[in-house]
Amino acid sequence: MEQAKAQTKYIRIPPRKARLAADLIRGLSVPEAETQLGFSSLKAGRLLQKTLKSAVANAELQSDARREELIVVEVRVDEGPHMKRAKSRSKGSRSPILKRTSHFTVVVGQKLAEEV
């Protein structure tokens, strides 16, 4: 079973929010996953959709797979580096703000032929 992978790194969205969109498409076929992400109102949905389209293009290019025969084998959202900022507080103090980033990994593969 041929698999193709696409990664997008340093996306400016917290991993916790991005995992909500990743859970929507895990295990679905590619046309269903694109529909789910297209109608999702989450910001991570459209960012993850770009990574999914890249993985599908890689599969079509590398192994001559058809889009309709592909399924989403793995969707992973890992934590990237934090951008550290500060917010001013009373009496000259400050409180830290962590602006989190994510790394997306999408793996697509062909459906297994079910034996009857």
LUMRO-267430 format. One record per residue (C-alpha): residue in three letters; chain; x, z, y. Coordinates in pm, 1 decimal, padded with zeros to 6 digits, always signed. Layout:
<torzas>
{torza 'ALA' 'A' {X Z Y}};
...
</torzas>
This chain:
<torzas>
{torza 'MET' 'A' {+00000.0 +00000.0 +00000.0}};
{torza 'GLU' 'A' {+00159.5 -00118.1 +00321.1}};
{torza 'GLN' 'A' {+00137.6 +00113.1 +00619.6}};
{torza 'ALA' 'A' {+00209.4 +00048.9 +00985.3}};
{torza 'LYS' 'A' {+00279.1 +00310.6 +01247.4}};
{torza 'ALA' 'A' {+00270.3 +00338.0 +01626.3}};
{torza 'GLN' 'A' {+00391.5 +00619.5 +01848.6}};
{torza 'THR' 'A' {+00323.3 +00701.3 +02210.3}};
{torza 'LYS' 'A' {+00531.3 +00976.4 +02365.0}};
{torza 'TYR' 'A' {+00518.1 +01195.7 +02675.0}};
{torza 'ILE' 'A' {+00145.6 +01151.5 +02741.7}};
{torza 'ARG' 'A' {+00029.3 +01381.2 +03021.3}};
{torza 'ILE' 'A' {-00254.1 +01552.5 +02835.5}};
{torza 'PRO' 'A' {-00246.7 +01886.2 +02654.3}};
{torza 'PRO' 'A' {-00224.4 +01850.8 +02275.1}};
{torza 'ARG' 'A' {-00523.7 +02077.3 +02223.2}};
{torza 'LYS' 'A' {-00749.2 +01837.8 +02416.2}};
{torza 'ALA' 'A' {-00597.0 +01530.6 +02252.4}};
{torza 'ARG' 'A' {-00662.3 +01669.2 +01904.2}};
{torza 'LEU' 'A' {-01036.4 +01662.9 +01977.5}};
{torza 'ALA' 'A' {-01018.5 +01282.8 +02004.2}};
{torza 'ALA' 'A' {-00785.4 +01257.1 +01704.0}};
{torza 'ASP' 'A' {-01038.2 +01440.0 +01486.1}};
{torza 'LEU' 'A' {-01299.4 +01175.7 +01569.6}};
{torza 'ILE' 'A' {-01110.3 +00890.8 +01400.7}};
{torza 'ARG' 'A' {-00924.4 +01056.0 +01113.7}};
{torza 'GLY' 'A' {-01000.1 +00868.6 +00789.1}};
{torza 'LEU' 'A' {-01225.3 +00601.3 +00943.3}};
{torza 'SER' 'A' {-01187.5 +00226.8 +00916.1}};
{torza 'VAL' 'A' {-01025.2 +00062.4 +01218.0}};
{torza 'PRO' 'A' {-01341.6 -00104.7 +01360.1}};
{torza 'GLU' 'A' {-01531.7 +00226.4 +01333.9}};
{torza 'ALA' 'A' {-01243.5 +00418.1 +01491.7}};
{torza 'GLU' 'A' {-01223.8 +00174.8 +01785.2}};
{torza 'THR' 'A' {-01598.6 +00211.1 +01837.7}};
{torza 'GLN' 'A' {-01575.8 +00591.4 +01827.9}};
{torza 'LEU' 'A' {-01293.1 +00599.2 +02081.8}};
{torza 'GLY' 'A' {-01456.9 +00335.3 +02301.0}};
{torza 'PHE' 'A' {-01773.0 +00539.9 +02342.4}};
{torza 'SER' 'A' {-01592.0 +00872.2 +02371.7}};
{torza 'SER' 'A' {-01594.1 +01028.4 +02716.6}};
{torza 'LEU' 'A' {-01262.5 +01203.5 +02652.7}};
{torza 'LYS' 'A' {-00952.2 +01099.0 +02845.4}};
{torza 'ALA' 'A' {-00754.1 +01129.4 +02523.3}};
{torza 'GLY' 'A' {-00993.2 +00880.2 +02364.3}};
{torza 'ARG' 'A' {-00878.0 +00585.5 +02570.8}};
{torza 'LEU' 'A' {-00512.8 +00692.7 +02546.4}};
{torza 'LEU' 'A' {-00539.7 +00720.3 +02167.7}};
{torza 'GLN' 'A' {-00719.9 +00385.5 +02154.1}};
{torza 'LYS' 'A' {-00412.2 +00213.3 +02300.2}};
{torza 'THR' 'A' {-00194.0 +00368.2 +02029.9}};
{torza 'LEU' 'A' {-00443.4 +00265.0 +01760.1}};
{torza 'LYS' 'A' {-00445.5 -00094.4 +01884.8}};
{torza 'SER' 'A' {-00065.1 -00096.2 +01876.7}};
{torza 'ALA' 'A' {-00062.0 +00030.7 +01515.8}};
{torza 'VAL' 'A' {-00313.5 -00237.8 +01414.1}};
{torza 'ALA' 'A' {-00103.5 -00507.7 +01583.6}};
{torza 'ASN' 'A' {+00203.3 -00380.3 +01397.4}};
{torza 'ALA' 'A' {+00014.9 -00398.2 +01066.1}};
{torza 'GLU' 'A' {-00107.2 -00751.9 +01135.8}};
{torza 'LEU' 'A' {+00241.0 -00865.3 +01233.4}};
{torza 'GLN' 'A' {+00441.7 -00694.7 +00959.5}};
{torza 'SER' 'A' {+00221.1 -00729.4 +00651.7}};
{torza 'ASP' 'A' {-00039.3 -00994.8 +00743.6}};
{torza 'ALA' 'A' {-00319.5 -00739.7 +00707.0}};
{torza 'ARG' 'A' {-00666.2 -00806.1 +00842.9}};
{torza 'ARG' 'A' {-00813.6 -00564.6 +01095.3}};
{torza 'GLU' 'A' {-01134.2 -00516.3 +00892.5}};
{torza 'GLU' 'A' {-00939.4 -00404.5 +00583.4}};
{torza 'LEU' 'A' {-00738.0 -00133.7 +00758.4}};
{torza 'ILE' 'A' {-00815.7 +00236.6 +00768.9}};
{torza 'VAL' 'A' {-00667.2 +00516.8 +00976.1}};
{torza 'VAL' 'A' {-00443.2 +00696.6 +00729.4}};
{torza 'GLU' 'A' {-00293.6 +00954.3 +00962.6}};
{torza 'VAL' 'A' {-00343.9 +01065.2 +01322.2}};
{torza 'ARG' 'A' {-00104.1 +01325.5 +01453.6}};
{torza 'VAL' 'A' {-00084.9 +01482.3 +01798.7}};
{torza 'ASP' 'A' {+00236.2 +01677.3 +01849.6}};
{torza 'GLU' 'A' {+00341.9 +01887.6 +02142.0}};
{torza 'GLY' 'A' {+00586.5 +01735.0 +02388.2}};
{torza 'PRO' 'A' {+00794.8 +01903.6 +02656.5}};
{torza 'HIS' 'A' {+00632.3 +02111.4 +02929.5}};
{torza 'MET' 'A' {+00666.7 +02043.7 +03298.9}};
{torza 'LYS' 'A' {+00713.7 +02383.3 +03459.3}};
{torza 'ARG' 'A' {+00547.2 +02439.8 +03794.0}};
{torza 'ALA' 'A' {+00458.5 +02752.0 +03990.0}};
{torza 'LYS' 'A' {+00161.8 +02873.7 +04188.7}};
{torza 'SER' 'A' {+00213.2 +03108.9 +04480.9}};
{torza 'ARG' 'A' {+00047.8 +03448.0 +04450.5}};
{torza 'SER' 'A' {+00005.6 +03747.8 +04673.8}};
{torza 'LYS' 'A' {+00299.1 +03952.7 +04806.8}};
{torza 'GLY' 'A' {+00544.4 +03665.5 +04764.4}};
{torza 'SER' 'A' {+00516.5 +03648.7 +04388.9}};
{torza 'ARG' 'A' {+00440.6 +03347.4 +04172.9}};
{torza 'SER' 'A' {+00275.7 +03265.4 +03845.8}};
{torza 'PRO' 'A' {+00395.9 +02992.3 +03611.7}};
{torza 'ILE' 'A' {+00195.0 +02680.7 +03534.4}};
{torza 'LEU' 'A' {+00283.7 +02474.1 +03227.0}};
{torza 'LYS' 'A' {+00180.7 +02111.1 +03246.7}};
{torza 'ARG' 'A' {+00177.0 +02011.6 +02882.7}};
{torza 'THR' 'A' {+00253.6 +01672.3 +02730.8}};
{torza 'SER' 'A' {+00171.6 +01516.6 +02392.7}};
{torza 'HIS' 'A' {+00318.0 +01275.4 +02141.3}};
{torza 'PHE' 'A' {+00065.7 +01055.4 +01953.0}};
{torza 'THR' 'A' {+00135.5 +00909.6 +01608.6}};
{torza 'VAL' 'A' {-00114.5 +00675.9 +01438.6}};
{torza 'VAL' 'A' {-00060.3 +00536.7 +01087.9}};
{torza 'VAL' 'A' {-00289.4 +00264.8 +00951.2}};
{torza 'GLY' 'A' {-00293.9 +00124.1 +00599.2}};
{torza 'GLN' 'A' {-00499.8 -00096.1 +00374.8}};
{torza 'LYS' 'A' {-00796.6 +00035.2 +00178.8}};
{torza 'LEU' 'A' {-00730.7 +00109.6 -00184.2}};
{torza 'ALA' 'A' {-00926.5 -00107.1 -00426.7}};
{torza 'GLU' 'A' {-01171.5 +00121.9 -00601.6}};
{torza 'GLU' 'A' {-01183.2 +00055.3 -00970.6}};
{torza 'VAL' 'A' {-01527.9 +00042.5 -01127.1}};
</torzas>
